[in-house]
Amino acid sequence: MAPELHYQLIVNRVSELHHEAEAHRRANEAAASRKAAKNGGPQRRVRAVFGKLRTS
């Protein structure tokens, strides 16, 4: 295999891996957003803290 061809294959593979990593990061961010929305976000945590302070 010619060195130029080998170099081009490496460059292409690195580019593919970067695109896959970007898609994976976006998928993880979307899952984290859905999870935060499902749990009510930061407002729910504040209410939970104040809810624990009640003595009834």
N, C-alpha and C positions, 0 to 999 in steps of 0.2 A: 504494500500500500504506500502510495506516495505521501511524503510528509504533509504536503498541502491538503490532500484529501483527509488525512487523519486529523489535522488541525480543524478542518471544517466540520468534521463529524463531532469533535469535542465541543466546538462552539455551538453547534445545533443542539446537542444533548443538554448542555448547560442552559440554553435558552428554554428548552422544554421543561427542565426541572424547575426553573424560576417560575414559569407559568403555572405548573402544577402546585408549587408552594403558595403562590398567590391565591389560587382557587381554594386551596385548603384553608388558608388564613381567612378568606372571606366566608367560607362555610362555618368555621368556628365562631367568627364574629356574629354571624346570623343566628347560630344556635344560642350563643350567649345572650343576644338581644331578646330572642323568644323566651328564654328562661327568665330573664329579668322582667319582661312584660307579664309573664305568667305569675310570677311571685309578687307582682304589685310594685316593683321598683323600690326606690329609696323611701317613698312616703310610707310604705307598709312597715319598714323597719323602724321608722320614727314612732309610728303608732304603737308598735309592739313594745318599744322601750317604755313609753308612757303608760301603756297598759299594765306593765309589770310593776309600776310604781304605786298603783292603786292598792289600797288596803281595805278590802270589803269582805 
